[in-house]
């Protein structure tokens, strides 16, 4: 079923969620889609968006251009970015992983924190444009860069830690469990995953972006030149995400910053703990 055609033509709510659009030619967002309705077309749009956005991505993180919300809101944002940076560095210092896999490494905003603290880092992204920016920013000899679609790539080895920032929110609901199975397969038995992602806040995105419902599922994103793309965007609360991971055999410790982010680590239950849970 062609999602774009549905959005252009639909005028009534669907049982899987509500459709919200600006007119018959372009949509604002699509609400709460069933997993089977996340098409390859949308995932292709998502890759195309981040490739096209590579040169302007950092404007979001540093609150410049369309993401500048004024001194007061920018200060709240930067306080939260500092909090997740510090939390990651603290975790790395305590955990001391040697071999780390970074999924959706992007322009290197977190690669720059990982690389100096590990022996070897494998950094994977589907966009050659962001990989080039990442290489230039981090310029570290202990990084192996891999260009690959994360929905089809398989880790070639096991790692002490798997890190991903602002990626889980782009994994469709129907791929949530397979994604975490892939993370588990990429980890040593005592390895751990660490994630950072978006909490729902209406001031997180660009000023000219339509603000979707928290459970929209798919949203429209605009570039500086006006081009629009569809991407998957899901928002999690730490408690509900930890509970969902618990159902899949993970023990997660997750937090939320004051406004903008969730972060924390997860580790597979030991065999004894999994047996105990299964017996309950």
N, C-alpha and C positions, 0 to 999 in steps of 0.2 A: 504494500500500500504506500503511495507516494505522500509523504508527510507535507511537502510543500503545497501540493495540490489541495490537500485537505484544509490546510490553513487558509488558502486563498478562497475556498468555496464555503467553508463551514460557517454557520450562523447560530448554531445551537450548541449547548454544552454536551460533551460526551460523557458516558459513564466513567471512563478512565480518567477524566479530568476536564477542565474547562479550557476553551480556546479563547485567547484574547489577541486581537489584532487591530492595527491602525486602519486598514482598509482592505479591499479585496486583492491588492497587489503586493502588500508587504505586511508581515506580522510583527507584533511586539514581543509576545512570548507565547509559549505553549505550556499549559499546566498539566502536571502530574500524569505523565504518559505511562502506559503499560510498557513493561520491558521489551516486548516484541516490537513495539512501534518506534524504537530507536534504530533508525535505518543506517546502513553503511553510508548513505548520502550525507547524513548529519555528521557522522564521525569523520568523513572526508572533508566536510566544511570546517570542522573543528581543527584539523591539521592545517588546512589552507589558511585559516584565520591566524594561527600562531606563527606560521611562516611569514605571512604578510605583515604581521604585527611586530616582528622581531626588533626592528629598529626603533620602535616606540614603546616597547614593553616596559622598560625601566621607568618611564614616566609615571606609571601606576604606583610603583614601589616608592619612588622618591617624591611623589605628589607634585608633579609639574604638569604644565599644559592643561588638558581637559580634566585632570585629576586634582588640580589645585583647588582645595575647598576653603581656603582662607587660613589665617594664622592659628585660630583656635582649634579647628577640626584637624588641620595638618599636625598640630602638636600632639593631639590624641593619637593620631595614626602613627607618628614616629615613636611615641612611647610604646605602642604595641609592637612595632617592628623591632625595637630594641629588646623588648621582653622575649620575643621568640628567638632572636639571635642569641641572647644570653642563655636561655634555657637549652638550646641545642649545644652550645659550647660546654655548658656544665655537664650535660649528659655524655657528650663525647669524652670529656676529661675523666668521668667516673667509669664509663664503659670501656674505653680504650680499644675500640675495634681496629683491626689491622687492615682487613679487606672489606671495602664498602662498595655497594651498588647504589647509585643515585638514578632514580627513574624520573623522566621528564625534567632533566637538569636545567633546561631553559638557558637564560643568559648568564648564569653563574652566580646569582645572588646568594645562594647557599653553597654552591660548589667552592666558593672562595673561603668558606668556613670549614668545609670538610677536608679539602686537600691538605692543608698544613697539619692536620691532626691525625692522619691515617697513613699507612704505608703505601696503599694502592687504592685508587678510586676508579671505578668504571662508571662513566657518565653517559646516559642514554637519552636520546631525544629524537623525535621524528623530523625535526626541522634543521636542515643544514645551516640555515641563517642564524638561528640562535646558538648552534654549536660553534660557529665562527666567532660570535661575540663572547661566548663563554671562554673559548681558548685564549682570546686576546685579553680578557679581564683577569683570568686566573694565572695563566702562563706557568703551569706547574708540570714538571716532568713525570710525576707519579699518577697522571690521569690518562686513562684509555677512553677515548671518545667513540661512541657507537651511534650511528644514525639508523634508527629503526622505529617502526610503528609498534608501540608497546602492546597493542592488542594482538599482535602476531609474533612478537619476539620472545624467545626463550633464553633465560640466563644460561650461559655455558658452564657455570661452576656455582659453588656455594660460597656465601659471604658471611662475614661476622655481623653485618648490619645492612639493611636495605632502607634507604631514605627516599622520601618523596614529598615535595612541597607543592601545594596547589595542583595536585593531580587527582587525588581521590574524588574530588568534587566533579571531575570530568569523566569519571567512570560511570556508565549507565547502570541503573539499578539492577538490570538483568545480568550484568557482568561483575557485580560486586563480589559474589562468592568465588567465581573463577579467578578474579584478580588476586584475592587473598590466598587462594591455593597456589598461584604462581609465586607470590611473595614467599610463602612457606617453603616452596620447592627451591627457592634461591638462597635460603638461609641454612647455615649449619644448625644442628639440633638445638644448640643453646644460643642461637643468634636472635636478634631483635629487629623489629621495624620501628622507624621513627617517622612521624608525619607532622606536617604543618599544612593548614588549609584555612579557607575562608569561613568565618562565622557570618551569619546573616546580619548585615547592617546596610541600610539604604544609602549611606554616604561612602561606601567602599568603592563603588564603581565611578566611571566618568560622569561628569555633570550632564552630558547629553545622552546618556544611556537611559532607556526606559527601565524603570524599577519593577522587576517581576515580583510575583508572590514568592514567599519563602520556599514553597514546594513546587515551583513552576516546572522544573525538570529540564527544560530547554529554553534558552534565552537568545535574544539577538544582541550582537556586539558590533559596534561601529569603530572603524579606524579613523585616523585624523583626516583622511581624504574623503570620508563619507561612505566608503564601501561597508556593507553589512554582511555578517556571517551568522550562522546558527551554531551554537555550541551546547553541549551538555553542561549544566551547572546545578549541582546539588549541595545543599547545606546541611551539616550535621551539628548536633549538640553533643558535647563530650559524653554525657551519661547514656544517651540512646545509642551512640556509636559504640561505646564500650560494651553495652549489652548485646548489640548485634554481633560484635566480634566474639564475645563470650559464647554465643551460640555456635560459632564456627571453630571453637577450640582455642581461642586466643585470650590471654589475660592482658588487658589494656589499662594504662594509667594516662588519662587524657584531661586536659585543662582548657580553659578559655581565657584569653586576655580580656581586658576591660571592655573592649568594643569589637575588634575586627577579626581575631584569629582563634582557631583551635590548634592544639599541639599536644604531643606526647608520644609515648612508646607503647609497643605491644610485643608480646612474646607468646609463642605457642605453649600451651599447657604441657607439663611433663606427662609421660605416659601414665604414671600413677594417678595424677590429678585428673586426667581425662577419663580414666576408668571409674574414678570416684563420682565424677559428674554424671557419667552415663548411667551409673547404678542408681542415681537419685530419682 
